């Protein structure tokens, strides 16, 4: 794994969509991961209480946005994180081995 340089984004930088997380937990985990690597990430949910989540059904949970100049580094960090996750979790056997 290589060392990611600190974010080169300046205040007011143009933001680009990085990915669409499946839910709030994934969005917050990825935002925290990127922040640990010095990349600011903006989490935007498509939930609207007035329409009771109608937009989430059509467009997905929301998006994670990063500065234009951080997209490549952020994408690599997220891919390494996803590649390191187990593909299948063992089922709970109710305490039996």
MIMIPA-502412 format. One record per residue (C-alpha): residue in one letter; chain; x, y, z. Coordinates in steps of 0.05 Angstrom, whole numbers, plus 5000, padded with zeros to 4 digits. Layout:
! MIMIPA-502412
<pt rest="A" kette="A" east="X" north="Y" up="Z"/>
...
! end
This chain:
! MIMIPA-502412
<pt rest="X" kette="A" east="5000" north="5000" up="5000"/>
<pt rest="X" kette="A" east="5026" north="5069" up="4984"/>
<pt rest="X" kette="A" east="5021" north="5133" up="5025"/>
<pt rest="X" kette="A" east="4967" north="5180" up="5001"/>
<pt rest="X" kette="A" east="4987" north="5254" up="5000"/>
<pt rest="X" kette="A" east="4945" north="5303" up="5039"/>
<pt rest="X" kette="A" east="4886" north="5332" up="5003"/>
<pt rest="X" kette="A" east="4904" north="5387" up="4955"/>
<pt rest="X" kette="A" east="4833" north="5413" up="4954"/>
<pt rest="X" kette="A" east="4823" north="5485" up="4972"/>
<pt rest="X" kette="A" east="4760" north="5515" up="5002"/>
<pt rest="X" kette="A" east="4709" north="5524" up="4948"/>
<pt rest="X" kette="A" east="4739" north="5469" up="4903"/>
<pt rest="X" kette="A" east="4692" north="5437" up="4853"/>
<pt rest="X" kette="A" east="4663" north="5373" up="4882"/>
<pt rest="X" kette="A" east="4651" north="5310" up="4842"/>
<pt rest="X" kette="A" east="4610" north="5248" up="4858"/>
<pt rest="X" kette="A" east="4655" north="5191" up="4880"/>
<pt rest="X" kette="A" east="4604" north="5136" up="4892"/>
<pt rest="X" kette="A" east="4534" north="5118" up="4915"/>
<pt rest="X" kette="A" east="4535" north="5083" up="4983"/>
<pt rest="X" kette="A" east="4482" north="5031" up="4999"/>
<pt rest="X" kette="A" east="4462" north="5063" up="5065"/>
<pt rest="X" kette="A" east="4481" north="5115" up="5118"/>
<pt rest="X" kette="A" east="4529" north="5068" up="5155"/>
<pt rest="X" kette="A" east="4569" north="5055" up="5092"/>
<pt rest="X" kette="A" east="4570" north="5129" up="5075"/>
<pt rest="X" kette="A" east="4595" north="5149" up="5144"/>
<pt rest="X" kette="A" east="4648" north="5094" up="5145"/>
<pt rest="X" kette="A" east="4675" north="5115" up="5077"/>
<pt rest="X" kette="A" east="4674" north="5189" up="5095"/>
<pt rest="X" kette="A" east="4713" north="5173" up="5159"/>
<pt rest="X" kette="A" east="4762" north="5129" up="5120"/>
<pt rest="X" kette="A" east="4776" north="5185" up="5070"/>
<pt rest="X" kette="A" east="4784" north="5236" up="5126"/>
<pt rest="X" kette="A" east="4835" north="5191" up="5159"/>
<pt rest="X" kette="A" east="4874" north="5197" up="5094"/>
<pt rest="X" kette="A" east="4868" north="5272" up="5092"/>
<pt rest="X" kette="A" east="4812" north="5276" up="5041"/>
<pt rest="X" kette="A" east="4749" north="5315" up="5057"/>
<pt rest="X" kette="A" east="4686" north="5279" up="5035"/>
<pt rest="X" kette="A" east="4616" north="5307" up="5032"/>
<pt rest="X" kette="A" east="4559" north="5258" up="5046"/>
<pt rest="X" kette="A" east="4492" north="5275" up="5014"/>
<pt rest="X" kette="A" east="4430" north="5234" up="5026"/>
<pt rest="X" kette="A" east="4373" north="5235" up="4977"/>
<pt rest="X" kette="A" east="4322" north="5226" up="5033"/>
<pt rest="X" kette="A" east="4269" north="5279" up="5036"/>
<pt rest="X" kette="A" east="4220" north="5276" up="5094"/>
<pt rest="X" kette="A" east="4167" north="5313" up="5054"/>
<pt rest="X" kette="A" east="4166" north="5256" up="5003"/>
<pt rest="X" kette="A" east="4181" north="5200" up="5052"/>
<pt rest="X" kette="A" east="4243" north="5173" up="5017"/>
<pt rest="X" kette="A" east="4213" north="5174" up="4947"/>
<pt rest="X" kette="A" east="4277" north="5199" up="4916"/>
<pt rest="X" kette="A" east="4319" north="5145" up="4950"/>
<pt rest="X" kette="A" east="4276" north="5092" up="4917"/>
<pt rest="X" kette="A" east="4291" north="5122" up="4849"/>
<pt rest="X" kette="A" east="4362" north="5149" up="4856"/>
<pt rest="X" kette="A" east="4393" north="5107" up="4911"/>
<pt rest="X" kette="A" east="4412" north="5125" up="4983"/>
<pt rest="X" kette="A" east="4455" north="5185" up="4965"/>
<pt rest="X" kette="A" east="4525" north="5203" up="4943"/>
<pt rest="X" kette="A" east="4594" north="5215" up="4970"/>
<pt rest="X" kette="A" east="4628" north="5275" up="4939"/>
<pt rest="X" kette="A" east="4702" north="5295" up="4940"/>
<pt rest="X" kette="A" east="4742" north="5351" up="4910"/>
<pt rest="X" kette="A" east="4757" north="5342" up="4836"/>
<pt rest="X" kette="A" east="4832" north="5337" up="4849"/>
<pt rest="X" kette="A" east="4821" north="5282" up="4902"/>
<pt rest="X" kette="A" east="4777" north="5235" up="4861"/>
<pt rest="X" kette="A" east="4833" north="5188" up="4838"/>
<pt rest="X" kette="A" east="4864" north="5181" up="4907"/>
<pt rest="X" kette="A" east="4797" north="5174" up="4941"/>
<pt rest="X" kette="A" east="4774" north="5121" up="4891"/>
<pt rest="X" kette="A" east="4837" north="5080" up="4904"/>
<pt rest="X" kette="A" east="4829" north="5085" up="4980"/>
<pt rest="X" kette="A" east="4757" north="5061" up="4975"/>
<pt rest="X" kette="A" east="4774" north="5004" up="4928"/>
<pt rest="X" kette="A" east="4830" north="4980" up="4975"/>
<pt rest="X" kette="A" east="4782" north="4983" up="5033"/>
<pt rest="X" kette="A" east="4729" north="4943" up="4996"/>
<pt rest="X" kette="A" east="4780" north="4892" up="4971"/>
<pt rest="X" kette="A" east="4802" north="4881" up="5043"/>
<pt rest="X" kette="A" east="4732" north="4866" up="5067"/>
<pt rest="X" kette="A" east="4711" north="4793" up="5072"/>
<pt rest="X" kette="A" east="4665" north="4771" up="5016"/>
<pt rest="X" kette="A" east="4622" north="4725" up="5059"/>
<pt rest="X" kette="A" east="4610" north="4729" up="5133"/>
<pt rest="X" kette="A" east="4602" north="4663" up="5170"/>
<pt rest="X" kette="A" east="4531" north="4650" up="5194"/>
<pt rest="X" kette="A" east="4517" north="4653" up="5268"/>
<pt rest="X" kette="A" east="4512" north="4581" up="5291"/>
<pt rest="X" kette="A" east="4478" north="4601" up="5356"/>
<pt rest="X" kette="A" east="4541" north="4590" up="5397"/>
<pt rest="X" kette="A" east="4553" north="4520" up="5370"/>
<pt rest="X" kette="A" east="4621" north="4502" up="5341"/>
! end
